[in-house]
Amino acid sequence: MASSSSVLCEDQLQCPICLDVFTDPVSTSCGHNYCMICLKEFWDSSSHCQCPVCKTSFPKRPELCVNTFISALAAPFKKSVQVKSSTATEKPTQSQVFCDICCEKKCAAVKSCLICMASYCKTHLEPHERVSSLKKHKLIDPVENLEDYICQKHERPLELFCRDDQTCVCQFCTEGEHKTHNTVPLEEESREKKIQLGKTQVEVQQMIQERLKKIMEIKHSLKLNEKTTEKEKTDFVEIFSNLMSCIERSQAELFKCGDSEESSVSASGNSQRGNGGDSRDQTEENSTICSGCDSGS
């Protein structure tokens, strides 16, 4: 398997639909490979059953079985992708916020207080969970720049979001210039933004899949055009060759007819010349006979 991994690359083991390393790879009769779930979803969303790449149609939906050979080849790459993703998820924790109270060994902060303007680890956060006056403090997930979460005008926590001005405001701001504006808690706005972001990501992913499908169609069309052009060239060469052969045959026949006519004319001339000579000889003979008769009388 190590040798196969050294020869193959990750791109060769990617599903054309999800563009990820194969998961439960299946093969179609036309020779293309996909993730089983990707191909099933593609066929479920399509009016007829065909290959997403080459558009080969299947009169009956094929029964899909995992290609164990490709699955074995994809397994090492799948593991490497999982390691990369886990490493990527661990990176943010490497630049985590530390507790402002810890002295010797700094512990990771679990919350930041917008009233105290400090971040606390689990141990030093305990008073905020126990003391009634501290329970009223605004706690958020740990952040480094706490001053960015404080209203510069009123020096109060930015707890609300103004949808009219699309900005964060404090409680005092809603009693002034934002009094008549539509304001909601930051948590509510954050949830809605996350939902909108999720929808946008789905739409973008669909657009990407549509673009990839269009690219595949264009590539397939180009291949067909290349084959058609090549066939037209071959047909043209064949037609031209046949035309040249026809011209050469016609030219040969024309020359042959010309030679035959020339031979016929030559033979006819020779025959006429032969007849003319016999007439002169007969005339001379007749003249001689006449001369003999005259002298005898």
FIMIDREN-457731 format. One record per residue (C-alpha): x, y, z; residue in three letters; residue number from 1. Coordinates in Angstrom, 2 decimals. Example, Ala and Ser with C-alpha at 12.3 -4.5 7.8 and 13.67 -1.06 7.14 Angstrom:
2
+---------+---------+---------+------+-----+
:      xx :      yy :      zz : code : pos :
+---------+---------+---------+------+-----+
:   12.30 :   -4.50 :    7.80 :  ALA :   1 :
:   13.67 :   -1.06 :    7.14 :  SER :   2 :
+---------+---------+---------+------+-----+
***
This chain:
297
+---------+---------+---------+------+-----+
:      xx :      yy :      zz : code : pos :
+---------+---------+---------+------+-----+
:    0.00 :    0.00 :    0.00 :  MET :   1 :
:    2.91 :    2.33 :    0.69 :  ALA :   2 :
:    4.13 :    1.88 :   -2.85 :  SER :   3 :
:    0.68 :    2.68 :   -4.26 :  SER :   4 :
:    0.50 :    5.80 :   -2.11 :  SER :   5 :
:    3.86 :    6.96 :   -3.42 :  SER :   6 :
:    2.67 :    6.57 :   -7.02 :  VAL :   7 :
:   -0.88 :    7.89 :   -6.63 :  LEU :   8 :
:   -1.74 :   11.41 :   -5.55 :  CYS :   9 :
:   -4.76 :   12.67 :   -3.63 :  GLU :  10 :
:   -6.29 :   14.28 :   -6.76 :  ASP :  11 :
:   -6.53 :   10.87 :   -8.44 :  GLN :  12 :
:   -8.67 :    9.57 :   -5.58 :  LEU :  13 :
:  -11.10 :   12.46 :   -5.42 :  GLN :  14 :
:  -14.80 :   12.16 :   -6.09 :  CYS :  15 :
:  -15.76 :   14.38 :   -9.08 :  PRO :  16 :
:  -18.93 :   15.45 :   -7.25 :  ILE :  17 :
:  -17.77 :   16.40 :   -3.72 :  CYS :  18 :
:  -14.09 :   16.89 :   -4.67 :  LEU :  19 :
:  -13.03 :   14.99 :   -1.56 :  ASP :  20 :
:  -11.18 :   11.70 :   -1.12 :  VAL :  21 :
:  -13.50 :    8.77 :   -1.89 :  PHE :  22 :
:  -15.81 :    7.55 :    0.85 :  THR :  23 :
:  -17.27 :    4.12 :    0.01 :  ASP :  24 :
:  -16.18 :    4.44 :   -3.65 :  PRO :  25 :
:  -18.40 :    2.91 :   -6.33 :  VAL :  26 :
:  -17.76 :    2.47 :  -10.05 :  SER :  27 :
:  -20.15 :    2.86 :  -12.99 :  THR :  28 :
:  -20.14 :    0.64 :  -16.06 :  SER :  29 :
:  -18.63 :    3.52 :  -18.07 :  CYS :  30 :
:  -15.53 :    3.45 :  -15.83 :  GLY :  31 :
:  -16.01 :    6.50 :  -13.58 :  HIS :  32 :
:  -15.78 :    6.46 :   -9.78 :  ASN :  33 :
:  -17.73 :    8.35 :   -7.12 :  TYR :  34 :
:  -18.58 :    8.31 :   -3.43 :  CYS :  35 :
:  -21.62 :    6.10 :   -3.00 :  MET :  36 :
:  -23.66 :    8.78 :   -1.19 :  ILE :  37 :
:  -22.68 :   11.46 :   -3.76 :  CYS :  38 :
:  -23.80 :    9.34 :   -6.72 :  LEU :  39 :
:  -27.04 :    8.32 :   -4.98 :  LYS :  40 :
:  -27.89 :   11.96 :   -4.20 :  GLU :  41 :
:  -27.04 :   12.96 :   -7.78 :  PHE :  42 :
:  -29.37 :   10.30 :   -9.20 :  TRP :  43 :
:  -32.09 :   11.16 :   -6.66 :  ASP :  44 :
:  -32.03 :   14.79 :   -7.80 :  SER :  45 :
:  -31.98 :   13.94 :  -11.51 :  SER :  46 :
:  -34.91 :   13.04 :  -13.75 :  SER :  47 :
:  -33.00 :   10.22 :  -15.44 :  HIS :  48 :
:  -30.09 :    8.00 :  -14.48 :  CYS :  49 :
:  -26.80 :    8.91 :  -16.14 :  GLN :  50 :
:  -23.08 :    9.28 :  -15.42 :  CYS :  51 :
:  -22.33 :   12.79 :  -14.07 :  PRO :  52 :
:  -19.07 :   12.95 :  -16.04 :  VAL :  53 :
:  -19.62 :   11.40 :  -19.48 :  CYS :  54 :
:  -23.46 :   11.53 :  -19.48 :  LYS :  55 :
:  -23.77 :    7.84 :  -20.32 :  THR :  56 :
:  -27.43 :    6.94 :  -19.71 :  SER :  57 :
:  -28.48 :    3.80 :  -17.86 :  PHE :  58 :
:  -31.89 :    2.38 :  -18.78 :  PRO :  59 :
:  -32.14 :    0.92 :  -15.28 :  LYS :  60 :
:  -30.59 :    2.37 :  -12.13 :  ARG :  61 :
:  -27.54 :    0.21 :  -11.38 :  PRO :  62 :
:  -27.05 :   -1.51 :   -8.06 :  GLU :  63 :
:  -24.06 :    0.14 :   -6.38 :  LEU :  64 :
:  -21.40 :   -1.87 :   -4.57 :  CYS :  65 :
:  -18.28 :   -0.53 :   -2.88 :  VAL :  66 :
:  -15.16 :   -0.93 :   -4.99 :  ASN :  67 :
:  -12.88 :   -2.53 :   -2.39 :  THR :  68 :
:   -9.73 :   -1.99 :   -4.46 :  PHE :  69 :
:  -10.24 :    1.79 :   -4.76 :  ILE :  70 :
:  -11.41 :    1.92 :   -1.15 :  SER :  71 :
:   -8.12 :    0.35 :   -0.04 :  ALA :  72 :
:   -6.16 :    2.85 :   -2.14 :  LEU :  73 :
:   -8.12 :    5.81 :   -0.76 :  ALA :  74 :
:   -7.85 :    4.78 :    2.91 :  ALA :  75 :
:   -4.32 :    6.20 :    3.53 :  PRO :  76 :
:   -5.25 :    9.48 :    1.87 :  PHE :  77 :
:   -8.48 :    9.63 :    3.88 :  LYS :  78 :
:   -6.49 :    9.27 :    7.09 :  LYS :  79 :
:   -4.04 :   11.98 :    6.04 :  SER :  80 :
:   -6.94 :   14.35 :    5.30 :  VAL :  81 :
:   -8.43 :   13.65 :    8.73 :  GLN :  82 :
:   -5.06 :   14.36 :   10.35 :  VAL :  83 :
:   -4.78 :   17.62 :    8.43 :  LYS :  84 :
:   -8.29 :   18.68 :    9.43 :  SER :  85 :
:   -7.69 :   17.80 :   13.08 :  SER :  86 :
:   -4.44 :   19.75 :   12.99 :  THR :  87 :
:   -6.25 :   22.69 :   11.45 :  ALA :  88 :
:   -8.90 :   22.62 :   14.19 :  THR :  89 :
:   -6.19 :   22.53 :   16.84 :  GLU :  90 :
:   -4.43 :   25.62 :   15.52 :  LYS :  91 :
:   -6.86 :   28.17 :   17.03 :  PRO :  92 :
:   -6.32 :   26.64 :   20.50 :  THR :  93 :
:   -2.59 :   27.32 :   20.13 :  GLN :  94 :
:   -3.29 :   31.10 :   20.09 :  SER :  95 :
:   -5.87 :   30.85 :   22.92 :  GLN :  96 :
:   -6.66 :   33.55 :   25.46 :  VAL :  97 :
:   -5.06 :   33.08 :   28.88 :  PHE :  98 :
:   -6.39 :   33.89 :   32.32 :  CYS :  99 :
:   -5.47 :   37.39 :   33.57 :  ASP : 100 :
:   -5.44 :   36.28 :   37.22 :  ILE : 101 :
:   -3.10 :   33.30 :   37.03 :  CYS : 102 :
:    0.38 :   34.29 :   38.15 :  CYS : 103 :
:    2.94 :   31.55 :   37.61 :  GLU : 104 :
:    1.49 :   29.13 :   35.08 :  LYS : 105 :
:   -1.09 :   30.81 :   32.86 :  LYS : 106 :
:   -4.21 :   28.68 :   32.29 :  CYS : 107 :
:   -6.49 :   28.97 :   29.30 :  ALA : 108 :
:   -9.40 :   31.35 :   29.82 :  ALA : 109 :
:  -12.94 :   30.01 :   29.53 :  VAL : 110 :
:  -14.78 :   33.34 :   29.75 :  LYS : 111 :
:  -14.12 :   37.06 :   29.47 :  SER : 112 :
:  -16.03 :   39.60 :   31.56 :  CYS : 113 :
:  -17.03 :   42.87 :   29.86 :  LEU : 114 :
:  -17.59 :   44.54 :   33.23 :  ILE : 115 :
:  -14.34 :   43.50 :   34.87 :  CYS : 116 :
:  -12.50 :   43.79 :   31.54 :  MET : 117 :
:  -10.63 :   40.57 :   32.31 :  ALA : 118 :
:  -10.49 :   36.95 :   31.17 :  SER : 119 :
:  -10.76 :   34.06 :   33.64 :  TYR : 120 :
:   -9.85 :   30.40 :   33.73 :  CYS : 121 :
:  -12.30 :   27.89 :   35.16 :  LYS : 122 :
:  -10.87 :   28.25 :   38.69 :  THR : 123 :
:  -10.89 :   32.08 :   38.78 :  HIS : 124 :
:  -14.32 :   32.26 :   37.12 :  LEU : 125 :
:  -15.89 :   30.58 :   40.16 :  GLU : 126 :
:  -16.76 :   33.90 :   41.97 :  PRO : 127 :
:  -18.77 :   35.06 :   38.92 :  HIS : 128 :
:  -20.82 :   31.88 :   39.23 :  GLU : 129 :
:  -21.27 :   32.14 :   43.00 :  ARG : 130 :
:  -21.47 :   35.81 :   44.06 :  VAL : 131 :
:  -24.87 :   37.33 :   43.24 :  SER : 132 :
:  -23.49 :   40.74 :   42.24 :  SER : 133 :
:  -20.93 :   39.16 :   39.90 :  LEU : 134 :
:  -23.57 :   36.93 :   38.32 :  LYS : 135 :
:  -25.02 :   40.06 :   36.69 :  LYS : 136 :
:  -21.76 :   40.71 :   34.80 :  HIS : 137 :
:  -21.74 :   40.18 :   31.05 :  LYS : 138 :
:  -19.67 :   37.10 :   30.26 :  LEU : 139 :
:  -18.64 :   36.17 :   26.72 :  ILE : 140 :
:  -16.38 :   33.60 :   25.14 :  ASP : 141 :
:  -12.72 :   34.47 :   25.77 :  PRO : 142 :
:  -11.35 :   37.23 :   23.52 :  VAL : 143 :
:   -8.04 :   39.05 :   23.45 :  GLU : 144 :
:   -9.09 :   42.63 :   22.73 :  ASN : 145 :
:  -11.80 :   43.29 :   25.29 :  LEU : 146 :
:  -11.77 :   47.05 :   24.55 :  GLU : 147 :
:  -13.27 :   46.28 :   21.16 :  ASP : 148 :
:  -16.39 :   45.00 :   22.94 :  TYR : 149 :
:  -16.88 :   48.19 :   24.96 :  ILE : 150 :
:  -18.82 :   51.25 :   23.74 :  CYS : 151 :
:  -16.27 :   54.02 :   23.30 :  GLN : 152 :
:  -18.90 :   56.67 :   24.00 :  LYS : 153 :
:  -20.55 :   55.27 :   27.14 :  HIS : 154 :
:  -17.88 :   52.80 :   28.25 :  GLU : 155 :
:  -20.51 :   50.09 :   28.57 :  ARG : 156 :
:  -20.55 :   46.56 :   27.11 :  PRO : 157 :
:  -21.78 :   46.26 :   23.54 :  LEU : 158 :
:  -24.69 :   43.94 :   24.28 :  GLU : 159 :
:  -27.08 :   44.89 :   21.45 :  LEU : 160 :
:  -27.05 :   45.06 :   17.68 :  PHE : 161 :
:  -28.71 :   47.86 :   15.71 :  CYS : 162 :
:  -30.16 :   46.39 :   12.52 :  ARG : 163 :
:  -30.85 :   49.82 :   11.05 :  ASP : 164 :
:  -27.21 :   50.96 :   11.28 :  ASP : 165 :
:  -25.72 :   47.43 :   11.26 :  GLN : 166 :
:  -23.54 :   48.14 :   14.28 :  THR : 167 :
:  -23.10 :   47.00 :   17.88 :  CYS : 168 :
:  -24.45 :   49.33 :   20.57 :  VAL : 169 :
:  -24.69 :   49.45 :   24.35 :  CYS : 170 :
:  -27.83 :   49.87 :   26.47 :  GLN : 171 :
:  -27.25 :   53.63 :   26.78 :  PHE : 172 :
:  -27.04 :   53.99 :   22.98 :  CYS : 173 :
:  -30.66 :   52.73 :   22.71 :  THR : 174 :
:  -31.78 :   55.60 :   24.88 :  GLU : 175 :
:  -30.11 :   58.15 :   22.59 :  GLY : 176 :
:  -29.49 :   58.21 :   18.86 :  GLU : 177 :
:  -30.62 :   54.57 :   18.45 :  HIS : 178 :
:  -33.83 :   55.03 :   20.44 :  LYS : 179 :
:  -36.22 :   54.43 :   17.53 :  THR : 180 :
:  -34.01 :   51.83 :   15.80 :  HIS : 181 :
:  -34.56 :   48.09 :   15.61 :  ASN : 182 :
:  -32.14 :   46.62 :   18.15 :  THR : 183 :
:  -31.78 :   43.00 :   19.23 :  VAL : 184 :
:  -29.45 :   41.14 :   21.63 :  PRO : 185 :
:  -26.10 :   40.21 :   20.14 :  LEU : 186 :
:  -26.76 :   36.53 :   20.80 :  GLU : 187 :
:  -29.97 :   36.63 :   18.75 :  GLU : 188 :
:  -28.30 :   38.45 :   15.87 :  GLU : 189 :
:  -25.37 :   36.05 :   16.02 :  SER : 190 :
:  -27.70 :   33.04 :   15.73 :  ARG : 191 :
:  -29.50 :   34.54 :   12.75 :  GLU : 192 :
:  -26.22 :   35.47 :   11.07 :  LYS : 193 :
:  -24.98 :   31.92 :   11.52 :  LYS : 194 :
:  -28.19 :   30.56 :    9.98 :  ILE : 195 :
:  -27.85 :   32.96 :    7.05 :  GLN : 196 :
:  -24.19 :   32.03 :    6.68 :  LEU : 197 :
:  -25.12 :   28.33 :    6.63 :  GLY : 198 :
:  -27.71 :   28.96 :    3.91 :  LYS : 199 :
:  -25.20 :   31.00 :    1.93 :  THR : 200 :
:  -22.63 :   28.23 :    2.21 :  GLN : 201 :
:  -25.18 :   25.70 :    0.94 :  VAL : 202 :
:  -26.06 :   27.98 :   -1.98 :  GLU : 203 :
:  -22.40 :   28.57 :   -2.78 :  VAL : 204 :
:  -21.73 :   24.83 :   -2.64 :  GLN : 205 :
:  -24.65 :   24.23 :   -5.00 :  GLN : 206 :
:  -23.30 :   26.91 :   -7.35 :  MET : 207 :
:  -19.88 :   25.26 :   -7.23 :  ILE : 208 :
:  -21.40 :   21.88 :   -8.06 :  GLN : 209 :
:  -23.39 :   23.44 :  -10.93 :  GLU : 210 :
:  -20.24 :   25.11 :  -12.25 :  ARG : 211 :
:  -18.31 :   21.85 :  -11.99 :  LEU : 212 :
:  -21.13 :   20.05 :  -13.78 :  LYS : 213 :
:  -21.08 :   22.73 :  -16.49 :  LYS : 214 :
:  -17.28 :   22.42 :  -16.79 :  ILE : 215 :
:  -17.63 :   18.64 :  -17.19 :  MET : 216 :
:  -20.27 :   19.18 :  -19.88 :  GLU : 217 :
:  -18.02 :   21.66 :  -21.69 :  ILE : 218 :
:  -15.05 :   19.29 :  -21.51 :  LYS : 219 :
:  -17.22 :   16.45 :  -22.80 :  HIS : 220 :
:  -18.51 :   18.71 :  -25.59 :  SER : 221 :
:  -14.96 :   19.68 :  -26.51 :  LEU : 222 :
:  -13.95 :   16.04 :  -26.72 :  LYS : 223 :
:  -16.94 :   15.31 :  -28.96 :  LEU : 224 :
:  -16.06 :   18.32 :  -31.12 :  ASN : 225 :
:  -12.47 :   17.11 :  -31.40 :  GLU : 226 :
:  -13.67 :   13.65 :  -32.45 :  LYS : 227 :
:  -16.13 :   15.18 :  -34.93 :  THR : 228 :
:  -13.46 :   17.49 :  -36.36 :  THR : 229 :
:  -11.03 :   14.60 :  -36.69 :  GLU : 230 :
:  -13.68 :   12.51 :  -38.43 :  LYS : 231 :
:  -14.50 :   15.40 :  -40.79 :  GLU : 232 :
:  -10.80 :   15.75 :  -41.63 :  LYS : 233 :
:  -10.55 :   12.02 :  -42.33 :  THR : 234 :
:  -13.70 :   12.14 :  -44.48 :  ASP : 235 :
:  -12.38 :   15.16 :  -46.38 :  PHE : 236 :
:   -9.05 :   13.49 :  -47.06 :  VAL : 237 :
:  -10.87 :   10.36 :  -48.24 :  GLU : 238 :
:  -13.19 :   12.39 :  -50.52 :  ILE : 239 :
:  -10.26 :   14.36 :  -51.91 :  PHE : 240 :
:   -8.30 :   11.15 :  -52.55 :  SER : 241 :
:  -11.29 :    9.61 :  -54.32 :  ASN : 242 :
:  -11.73 :   12.77 :  -56.38 :  LEU : 243 :
:   -8.06 :   12.77 :  -57.40 :  MET : 244 :
:   -8.31 :    9.09 :  -58.36 :  SER : 245 :
:  -11.41 :    9.83 :  -60.43 :  CYS : 246 :
:   -9.65 :   12.72 :  -62.18 :  ILE : 247 :
:   -6.60 :   10.56 :  -62.91 :  GLU : 248 :
:   -8.80 :    7.78 :  -64.35 :  ARG : 249 :
:  -10.71 :   10.26 :  -66.50 :  SER : 250 :
:   -7.46 :   11.79 :  -67.70 :  GLN : 251 :
:   -6.07 :    8.35 :  -68.59 :  ALA : 252 :
:   -9.24 :    7.46 :  -70.48 :  GLU : 253 :
:   -9.12 :   10.80 :  -72.31 :  LEU : 254 :
:   -5.50 :   10.22 :  -73.36 :  PHE : 255 :
:   -6.40 :    6.69 :  -74.48 :  LYS : 256 :
:   -9.28 :    7.96 :  -76.61 :  CYS : 257 :
:   -6.99 :   10.61 :  -78.13 :  GLY : 258 :
:   -4.40 :    8.01 :  -79.03 :  ASP : 259 :
:   -7.08 :    5.79 :  -80.62 :  SER : 260 :
:   -8.43 :    8.65 :  -82.75 :  GLU : 261 :
:   -4.92 :    9.62 :  -83.82 :  GLU : 262 :
:   -4.20 :    6.03 :  -84.90 :  SER : 263 :
:   -7.48 :    5.87 :  -86.82 :  SER : 264 :
:   -6.81 :    9.14 :  -88.68 :  VAL : 265 :
:   -3.29 :    7.99 :  -89.56 :  SER : 266 :
:   -4.56 :    4.69 :  -90.94 :  ALA : 267 :
:   -7.22 :    6.45 :  -93.02 :  SER : 268 :
:   -4.62 :    8.81 :  -94.56 :  GLY : 269 :
:   -2.37 :    5.93 :  -95.54 :  ASN : 270 :
:   -5.29 :    4.16 :  -97.22 :  SER : 271 :
:   -6.19 :    7.23 :  -99.29 :  GLN : 272 :
:   -2.60 :    7.67 : -100.42 :  ARG : 273 :
:   -2.50 :    4.04 : -101.59 :  GLY : 274 :
:   -5.66 :    4.43 : -103.70 :  ASN : 275 :
:   -4.30 :    7.58 : -105.37 :  GLY : 276 :
:   -1.14 :    5.77 : -106.56 :  GLY : 277 :
:   -3.13 :    2.97 : -108.22 :  ASP : 278 :
:   -5.20 :    5.54 : -110.14 :  SER : 279 :
:   -2.11 :    7.23 : -111.58 :  ARG : 280 :
:   -0.67 :    3.89 : -112.69 :  ASP : 281 :
:   -3.93 :    2.99 : -114.44 :  GLN : 282 :
:   -4.04 :    6.38 : -116.19 :  THR : 283 :
:   -0.48 :    5.98 : -117.43 :  GLU : 284 :
:   -1.29 :    2.46 : -118.69 :  GLU : 285 :
:   -4.32 :    3.70 : -120.60 :  ASN : 286 :
:   -2.26 :    6.48 : -122.18 :  SER : 287 :
:    0.30 :    3.97 : -123.42 :  THR : 288 :
:   -2.35 :    1.78 : -125.04 :  ILE : 289 :
:   -3.87 :    4.76 : -126.81 :  CYS : 290 :
:   -0.50 :    5.81 : -128.16 :  SER : 291 :
:    0.07 :    2.31 : -129.61 :  GLY : 292 :
:   -3.25 :    2.32 : -131.40 :  CYS : 293 :
:   -2.57 :    5.70 : -133.02 :  ASP : 294 :
:    0.79 :    4.61 : -134.42 :  SER : 295 :
:   -0.63 :    1.38 : -135.87 :  GLY : 296 :
:   -3.29 :    3.20 : -137.88 :  SER : 297 :
+---------+---------+---------+------+-----+
***
